Amino acid sequence: MRLIDAGDRIYLDGKTFGHKDMIKERGGQWDEAERKWFFPAEMRDVAVDIARSIPDPVSPNTPIYGSATYNGRTYGVLWEHVSEDRVSYKLALRDGSDSFWADGNCNSVSY
């Protein structure tokens, strides 16, 4: 799970579906256009607490299709999503303890 700071909103980016009731109860709102849950910027601490409480682990059977360098670190590539205006990658930590979506600005991707 990662947080995206969009000025007046803090978006949750990751697998939130199973946690939507908790997010709503803590003050989160759904942004249909972004397809993400968000909190007002003044609720950053709540967003951080929620993001830390939602793991996004990788199962041992999950295929790794390649590797990518993102923000100076190397991750396994689980998925590539291409839309009309951008490319996103689902990246996994080396130990499989977490995964996250990254915009297509990875420094390098190899398959």
C-alpha positions as CSV (number, residue, x, y, z in Angstrom):
1,M,0.0,0.0,0.0
2,R,1.3,3.4,-0.8
3,L,0.0,6.9,-0.3
4,I,-0.2,9.5,-3.0
5,D,-0.1,13.1,-1.9
6,A,-2.3,15.2,-4.2
7,G,-2.2,18.5,-2.4
8,D,-5.6,18.6,-0.7
9,R,-6.1,14.8,-0.7
10,I,-4.1,11.8,0.3
11,Y,-4.9,8.8,-1.9
12,L,-4.6,5.2,-0.9
13,D,-3.0,3.2,-3.7
14,G,-3.2,-0.6,-3.3
15,K,-5.6,-3.4,-2.5
16,T,-8.2,-1.6,-0.5
17,F,-11.4,-3.5,-1.5
18,G,-11.4,-5.9,1.5
19,H,-10.8,-2.9,3.8
20,K,-13.3,-0.4,2.4
21,D,-15.6,-0.5,5.5
22,M,-12.7,0.4,7.8
23,I,-11.6,3.1,5.4
24,K,-15.1,4.6,5.3
25,E,-15.5,4.4,9.1
26,R,-12.2,6.3,9.6
27,G,-13.3,9.1,7.3
28,G,-12.1,7.9,3.9
29,Q,-14.0,8.9,0.7
30,W,-14.1,7.2,-2.7
31,D,-13.0,9.2,-5.7
32,E,-14.7,7.7,-8.7
33,A,-12.5,9.5,-11.3
34,E,-9.3,8.3,-9.7
35,R,-10.8,4.9,-8.6
36,K,-9.1,5.3,-5.3
37,W,-10.0,6.0,-1.7
38,F,-8.7,9.3,-0.3
39,F,-8.5,11.3,2.9
40,P,-8.4,15.1,3.2
41,A,-4.9,16.3,3.6
42,E,-5.5,17.2,7.3
43,M,-6.2,13.5,8.0
44,R,-2.7,12.4,6.8
45,D,-2.1,10.6,10.1
46,V,-5.2,8.5,9.7
47,A,-4.3,7.7,6.0
48,V,-0.8,6.6,7.2
49,D,-2.2,4.4,9.9
50,I,-4.5,2.7,7.5
51,A,-1.8,2.2,4.8
52,R,0.4,0.6,7.4
53,S,-2.3,-1.8,8.5
54,I,-3.1,-3.1,5.0
55,P,-0.4,-5.5,3.8
56,D,-0.1,-6.4,0.1
57,P,1.9,-9.6,0.3
58,V,3.0,-11.7,-2.7
59,S,2.2,-15.4,-2.5
60,P,5.0,-17.9,-3.2
61,N,3.1,-19.0,-6.4
62,T,2.9,-15.5,-7.9
63,P,4.8,-15.3,-11.1
64,I,7.5,-12.7,-11.4
65,Y,7.8,-11.5,-15.1
66,G,10.9,-9.4,-14.9
67,S,12.6,-6.8,-12.8
68,A,12.4,-3.0,-12.6
69,T,14.4,-0.2,-11.0
70,Y,12.2,2.2,-9.2
71,N,13.4,5.1,-7.0
72,G,16.9,3.5,-7.0
73,R,15.7,0.0,-5.8
74,T,15.2,-3.2,-7.8
75,Y,11.8,-4.9,-7.6
76,G,10.2,-7.9,-9.3
77,V,7.5,-7.0,-11.9
78,L,4.2,-8.8,-11.2
79,W,2.0,-7.0,-13.7
80,E,2.1,-4.3,-16.4
81,H,-0.9,-2.2,-17.0
82,V,-1.1,-0.1,-20.2
83,S,-3.8,2.5,-20.7
84,E,-4.3,5.2,-23.3
85,D,-2.3,7.8,-21.4
86,R,0.1,5.9,-19.1
87,V,1.8,2.7,-18.1
88,S,1.8,1.3,-14.5
89,Y,3.7,-1.6,-13.0
90,K,2.8,-3.8,-10.0
91,L,6.1,-4.3,-8.3
92,A,7.1,-6.7,-5.5
93,L,9.6,-6.4,-2.7
94,R,12.4,-9.0,-3.0
95,D,11.2,-10.9,0.1
96,G,7.6,-11.0,-1.1
97,S,6.3,-9.2,2.0
98,D,4.6,-6.4,0.0
99,S,3.8,-5.2,-3.4
100,F,2.6,-1.9,-4.9
101,W,1.7,-0.1,-8.1
102,A,4.2,2.3,-9.6
103,D,3.6,4.8,-12.5
104,G,5.6,4.0,-15.6
105,N,8.5,6.2,-14.6
106,C,10.6,3.2,-13.6
107,N,14.2,3.8,-14.5
108,S,14.5,0.4,-16.2
109,V,12.3,-2.6,-16.8
110,S,13.4,-5.9,-18.3
111,Y,11.6,-9.1,-19.0
